[in-house]
Amino acid sequence: MRPSLTAALALGIVFGLTSLSLSQNDDVFSFIPDGGRTLLSGLVEAGLPDIALNEITTGEKSSQEWLAFLDESMASVPAVAALDDYQRQTLADYLFYNAPIGTEMTAEALPMDGRDMTLRYCQSCHIVTVVITQSRAREAWLGTMNKPSHVEIDLTPEQREALADYLVVNAGIPIEEVPPELRAGGASY
Ligand code: HEC
């Protein structure tokens, strides 16, 4: 284990209650990239053509197929063209787990995304920094979530996979981008 990670864990365990009291909507977490719920509701708000809406409410595709669908939509849908590669991948993964979507596609009605799960389930025992600064492969994320220390977390196997996919694309955030109050040991971390 890297020394910085050990420090983050120690601090997280000592100050675990502090991080628990931080709400999901607190601005301090704004550096953590949007998940599929926010990306999709943003697209719907910006305006998606009926054909794309129809695809999302009726279609079932692999992540790769959703990504191809989004890539194709870039030419005709400015809001899709405005997404970067990471955001398109994040949204494609979200659609894989959640489409066909039966609910209203608002931020309030859509199912949780990987960012939501991270904030809700990954900071009660340690600081969220332990999670979002790690750059890992899918199997490594799933491996951690299957450890005895994590197996009791109230996420289904499918939610764990969705969370792993989100983290593969969006974690590995450099410590410099993490707000100081979430950095274990402050300047030395
Ligand atoms: C019930 C308490 C608890 C919760 C909730 C929790 N963790 Fe942990 N986590 C630990 C403990 C204890 C360690 C250090 C010992 C270990 O690795 O088993 C740790 C260490 C880690 C590590 C670093 C070491 C490793 O094995 O990779 C990562 C990454 C991690 N957790 C990810 C997560 C993620 C992702 C979530 C949310 C799904 C989460 N944790 C939620 C208890 C928790």
Boltz pocket constraint, residues with backbone or C-beta under 6 A from the ligand:
constraints:
  - pocket:
      binder: B
      contacts: [[A, 5], [A, 9], [A, 117], [A, 118], [A, 121], [A, 122], [A, 123], [A, 124], [A, 125], [A, 126], [A, 130], [A, 131], [A, 134], [A, 140], [A, 144], [A, 145], [A, 147], [A, 149], [A, 150], [A, 153]]
      max_distance: 6.0
